Amino acid sequence: MPPQVKTREVYDFFVYVRTITFTALAQVLTDAIPIQADADFELLKITYTSSDATDPQTLVQGGGRLLIVDQADQRQLMSDAVPLDSIAGRAQRPYILPYPHRFRRNGTLGIQLTNTGLATQSVRLSLHGRKAWTIVDV
C-alpha cells in the first residue's frame, strides 16, 4: 500500500504597505501590489494613516474611498468604493475583516483610492495578514 500523503498549512505574519499621494481633491488613483511568489496571502486587517502631503509630519483626518480587487479572479471585495473610515482603522483599532480573503501567490492585489480629504494628502495603507504555505508530509 502506498504511503498516505498528508498536507498541512503553515502561516507567517506579513504586511503589504502602500503610500498613495494625492495632488487634487476627488482624484482617483490605482495601484497594483504583486503578491510574492513564495506563498498565498490572507488579508485579515486593514489600517491607514493620512498626512498632509506638503508636511508629512502632520497627520490629518484623511478622507478617501477604497476599493480592493483580487485581480487574479477580477473580483472586487466590495460592490463599490467604501469610505476609508468604514473599512480601515487606525493602528490601535484596525478594521478586522469578517472573513479572511486569500490572494494567490503571483497574483495581484489591486487598490483604487479616491481622495475626499485634503487636496494634497498622502494615505498610507497597511494590509495586514499572513502568508500561507501548503506543506506535504509523506
Backbone as numpy.savetxt, mean C-alpha at the origin, in Angstrom:
# Nx Ny Nz CAx CAy CAz Cx Cy Cz
5.35 -46.85 -1.46 4.50 -45.68 -1.46 5.40 -44.43 -1.46
5.14 -43.48 -2.37 5.98 -42.28 -2.42 5.82 -41.45 -1.15
6.87 -40.70 -0.80 6.77 -39.87 0.40 5.70 -38.78 0.22
5.03 -38.48 1.29 3.99 -37.46 1.24 4.63 -36.08 1.29
4.20 -35.22 0.37 4.74 -33.87 0.30 3.83 -32.95 1.12
4.44 -32.20 2.02 3.69 -31.25 2.83 4.19 -29.85 2.52
3.26 -28.90 2.49 3.65 -27.51 2.29 3.21 -26.70 3.50
3.94 -25.65 3.75 3.58 -24.73 4.81 4.01 -23.34 4.39
3.38 -22.35 4.99 3.76 -20.97 4.69 4.55 -20.39 5.84
5.55 -19.60 5.48 6.30 -18.84 6.48 6.17 -17.37 6.12
6.26 -16.52 7.13 5.99 -15.10 6.94 7.10 -14.25 7.53
7.23 -13.05 6.99 8.13 -12.06 7.54 7.51 -10.68 7.32
7.66 -9.81 8.31 7.13 -8.45 8.25 7.79 -7.67 7.12
7.00 -6.84 6.42 7.56 -6.04 5.34 6.66 -4.82 5.10
7.27 -3.70 4.68 6.53 -2.47 4.39 6.98 -1.91 3.05
6.04 -1.65 2.17 6.31 -0.90 0.95 5.96 0.56 1.22
6.84 1.48 0.85 6.65 2.90 1.13 6.74 3.70 -0.16
5.84 4.67 -0.30 5.88 5.58 -1.44 5.60 6.99 -0.96
6.35 7.95 -1.50 6.09 9.36 -1.25 5.62 9.99 -2.55
4.48 10.63 -2.49 3.89 11.26 -3.67 3.79 12.75 -3.38
4.36 13.57 -4.26 4.38 15.02 -4.06 3.48 15.69 -5.09
2.53 16.46 -4.56 1.59 17.19 -5.41 2.07 18.62 -5.61
1.79 19.16 -6.78 2.12 20.55 -7.09 0.87 21.38 -7.37
-0.31 20.74 -7.32 -1.55 21.46 -7.58 -2.71 20.78 -6.87
-3.69 21.56 -6.50 -4.90 21.04 -5.90 -5.66 20.23 -6.95
-6.29 19.15 -6.54 -7.07 18.26 -7.40 -6.20 17.47 -8.39
-4.90 17.53 -8.23 -4.00 16.77 -9.09 -4.16 15.28 -8.80
-4.14 14.45 -9.84 -4.24 13.00 -9.70 -2.91 12.40 -10.14
-2.28 11.65 -9.24 -1.01 11.01 -9.56 -1.13 9.51 -9.36
-0.43 8.77 -10.19 -0.42 7.30 -10.08 1.01 6.83 -9.86
1.12 5.67 -9.26 2.42 5.06 -9.05 2.23 3.55 -9.09
3.28 2.85 -9.43 3.25 1.40 -9.48 4.37 0.86 -8.62
4.02 0.03 -7.67 5.00 -0.57 -6.78 5.20 -2.02 -7.21
6.38 -2.35 -7.71 6.63 -3.75 -8.10 6.80 -4.62 -6.85
6.06 -5.70 -6.81 6.19 -6.65 -5.70 7.45 -7.48 -5.96
8.28 -7.58 -4.95 9.55 -8.27 -5.10 9.34 -9.73 -5.49
10.32 -10.28 -6.18 10.20 -11.61 -6.75 10.34 -12.75 -5.74
10.84 -12.44 -4.54 11.12 -13.53 -3.61 9.90 -14.08 -2.89
8.80 -13.30 -2.82 7.63 -13.77 -2.06 6.40 -12.97 -2.43
5.22 -13.56 -2.16 3.97 -12.81 -2.25 3.96 -11.78 -1.13
3.11 -10.76 -1.27 2.97 -9.74 -0.23 1.52 -9.66 0.19
1.27 -9.81 1.50 -0.08 -9.66 2.04 -0.19 -8.29 2.70
-1.07 -7.46 2.16 -1.30 -6.13 2.70 -2.23 -6.26 3.90
-1.79 -5.72 5.06 -2.56 -5.84 6.30 -3.00 -4.49 6.86
-2.14 -3.46 6.73 -2.42 -2.16 7.33 -1.92 -1.05 6.42
-2.53 0.14 6.55 -2.10 1.30 5.76 -1.97 2.50 6.71
-0.84 3.21 6.60 -0.66 4.47 7.32 -0.17 5.52 6.34
-0.29 6.79 6.78 0.21 7.88 5.93 0.58 9.07 6.79
1.42 9.92 6.24 1.68 11.25 6.79 1.62 12.23 5.64
1.29 13.47 5.95 1.25 14.53 4.95 2.10 15.68 5.45
2.85 16.28 4.54 3.64 17.44 4.91 3.56 18.48 3.80
3.83 19.70 4.17 3.89 20.78 3.20 5.09 20.51 2.29
4.87 20.42 1.00 5.96 20.08 0.07 7.06 21.12 0.06
6.73 22.36 0.42 7.76 23.40 0.45 8.52 23.41 1.77
7.97 22.73 2.81 8.63 22.65 4.11 8.34 21.26 4.70
9.13 20.25 4.32 8.84 18.87 4.70 8.78 18.62 6.21
9.33 19.52 7.01 9.28 19.36 8.47 7.91 19.72 9.04
7.08 20.39 8.26 5.77 20.82 8.72 4.72 19.79 8.31
4.26 19.01 9.29 3.20 18.05 9.02 1.88 18.80 8.92
1.04 18.36 8.00 -0.25 19.00 7.79 -1.35 17.95 7.82
-2.56 18.39 8.03 -3.69 17.48 7.90 -3.94 17.35 6.40
-3.33 16.35 5.84 -3.39 16.17 4.40 -4.76 15.72 3.94
-5.02 16.05 2.75 -6.26 15.59 2.15 -5.94 14.84 0.88
-6.67 13.80 0.66 -6.45 13.03 -0.55 -7.44 11.89 -0.63
-7.54 11.33 -1.81 -8.36 10.14 -2.03 -7.46 9.07 -2.64
-7.57 7.86 -2.13 -6.68 6.76 -2.50 -7.45 5.63 -3.18
-6.88 5.13 -4.26 -7.39 3.94 -4.93 -6.22 2.98 -5.10
-6.40 1.74 -4.65 -5.36 0.71 -4.79 -5.84 -0.34 -5.77
-4.94 -0.73 -6.69 -5.29 -1.70 -7.72 -4.25 -2.83 -7.71
-4.74 -4.07 -7.70 -3.87 -5.23 -7.90 -3.75 -5.38 -9.41
-2.65 -4.90 -9.95 -2.52 -4.85 -11.40 -2.30 -6.22 -12.04
-1.91 -7.21 -11.26 -1.78 -8.56 -11.81 -3.14 -9.09 -12.23
-4.18 -8.74 -11.47 -5.54 -9.18 -11.77 -6.41 -8.07 -12.34
-5.85 -6.84 -12.43 -6.63 -5.66 -12.81 -7.84 -5.52 -11.90
-7.61 -5.72 -10.61 -8.70 -5.67 -9.62 -8.51 -4.49 -8.69
-9.50 -3.61 -8.65 -9.48 -2.50 -7.71 -9.89 -3.03 -6.34
-9.20 -2.55 -5.28 -9.55 -2.99 -3.93 -10.70 -2.18 -3.35
-11.12 -1.12 -4.04 -12.28 -0.35 -3.64 -13.00 0.10 -4.91
-14.30 0.39 -4.80 -15.06 0.73 -6.00 -14.69 2.09 -6.57
-14.19 2.98 -5.73 -13.79 4.31 -6.14 -12.74 4.80 -5.16
-12.07 5.88 -5.49 -11.07 6.43 -4.58 -11.71 6.81 -3.25
-11.04 6.44 -2.15 -11.56 6.61 -0.80 -10.76 7.71 -0.10
-11.41 8.58 0.68 -10.65 9.58 1.43 -9.57 8.92 2.29
-8.37 9.52 2.29 -7.26 8.95 3.04 -7.61 8.68 4.49
-8.31 9.61 5.13 -8.65 9.41 6.53 -9.59 8.23 6.76
-10.24 7.74 5.70 -11.14 6.59 5.83 -10.43 5.26 5.58
-9.27 5.29 4.93 -8.61 4.03 4.54 -7.17 3.94 5.04
-6.64 5.02 5.60 -5.26 5.01 6.11 -5.21 5.81 7.40
-4.52 5.28 8.39 -4.40 5.98 9.66 -3.02 6.57 9.84
-2.82 7.19 10.98 -1.51 7.71 11.35 -0.72 6.57 12.00
0.54 6.79 12.27 1.41 5.73 12.77 0.86 5.06 14.03
0.28 5.85 14.93 -0.22 5.29 16.18 -1.53 4.51 15.99
-2.23 4.82 14.92 -3.52 4.17 14.65 -3.63 3.80 13.18
-2.94 2.76 12.76 -3.02 2.37 11.35 -4.41 1.84 11.02
-4.78 1.99 9.76 -6.02 1.37 9.30 -5.71 -0.11 9.10
-6.48 -0.97 9.74 -6.30 -2.41 9.62 -7.34 -2.94 8.65
-6.90 -3.55 7.58 -7.83 -4.08 6.60 -8.66 -5.20 7.23
-9.95 -5.28 6.92 -10.77 -6.34 7.50 -10.32 -7.73 7.05
-9.74 -7.81 5.85 -9.17 -9.04 5.32 -7.87 -8.69 4.62
-6.84 -9.49 4.78 -5.60 -9.20 4.05 -5.82 -9.40 2.55
-5.07 -8.66 1.76 -5.09 -8.89 0.32 -3.70 -9.33 -0.10
-3.63 -10.42 -0.86 -2.35 -10.97 -1.28 -2.03 -10.52 -2.70
-0.89 -9.83 -2.83 -0.35 -9.45 -4.14 0.70 -10.49 -4.50
0.59 -11.03 -5.70 1.51 -12.09 -6.12 2.92 -11.56 -6.38
3.90 -12.40 -6.09 5.28 -12.03 -6.39 5.40 -11.66 -7.86
6.24 -10.69 -8.15 6.44 -10.15 -9.49 5.23 -9.39 -10.02
4.20 -9.24 -9.21 3.03 -8.46 -9.62 3.28 -6.98 -9.35
2.25 -6.19 -9.49 2.36 -4.75 -9.27 1.19 -4.26 -8.45
1.51 -3.45 -7.46 0.51 -2.79 -6.63 0.38 -1.37 -7.15
-0.77 -1.05 -7.72 -0.98 0.26 -8.30 -1.65 1.20 -7.32
-1.21 2.45 -7.33 -1.77 3.48 -6.45 -2.22 4.66 -7.31
-3.41 5.14 -7.02 -3.87 6.41 -7.59 -4.23 7.30 -6.41
-3.63 8.48 -6.35 -3.87 9.40 -5.25 -4.29 10.75 -5.82
-5.41 11.27 -5.31 -5.93 12.56 -5.74 -5.75 13.56 -4.60
-5.18 14.71 -4.91 -4.91 15.73 -3.91 -6.18 16.52 -3.60
-6.58 16.52 -2.34 -7.70 17.35 -1.90 -7.28 18.24 -0.74
-5.97 18.32 -0.48 -5.45 19.14 0.63 -4.74 20.37 0.12
-3.57 20.64 0.68 -2.78 21.77 0.23 -2.39 21.62 -1.22
-2.22 22.73 -1.91 -1.82 22.66 -3.32 -0.47 21.97 -3.46
0.45 22.26 -2.55 1.76 21.60 -2.59 1.94 20.80 -1.31
1.67 19.51 -1.42 1.87 18.64 -0.27 2.50 17.34 -0.70
3.20 16.72 0.23 3.76 15.39 0.02 3.02 14.41 0.91
2.59 13.32 0.34 1.91 12.27 1.09 2.81 11.04 1.06
3.14 10.54 2.25 3.97 9.35 2.37 3.09 8.19 2.84
2.88 7.24 1.94 2.07 6.06 2.23 2.97 4.93 2.68
2.55 4.23 3.72 3.24 3.02 4.17 2.24 1.88 4.10
2.56 0.88 3.32 1.70 -0.28 3.14 2.32 -1.43 3.93
1.78 -1.68 5.11 2.33 -2.66 6.04 1.75 -4.04 5.75
2.58 -5.03 5.86 2.08 -6.38 5.65 3.15 -7.41 5.95
3.07 -8.48 5.21 4.05 -9.55 5.41 4.32 -10.23 4.08
5.56 -10.68 3.96 5.91 -11.51 2.82 5.51 -12.94 3.17
5.06 -13.68 2.17 4.61 -15.06 2.39 5.33 -16.00 1.43
6.03 -16.98 1.99 6.72 -17.99 1.20 6.06 -19.34 1.44
5.95 -20.14 0.39 5.49 -21.50 0.53 6.70 -22.42 0.57
6.81 -23.20 1.64 7.93 -24.13 1.84 7.41 -25.53 1.61
8.15 -26.31 0.84 7.78 -27.69 0.59 8.64 -28.59 1.46
7.98 -29.37 2.32 8.67 -30.35 3.17 8.45 -31.73 2.58
9.52 -32.46 2.39 9.40 -33.82 1.83 9.58 -34.83 2.94
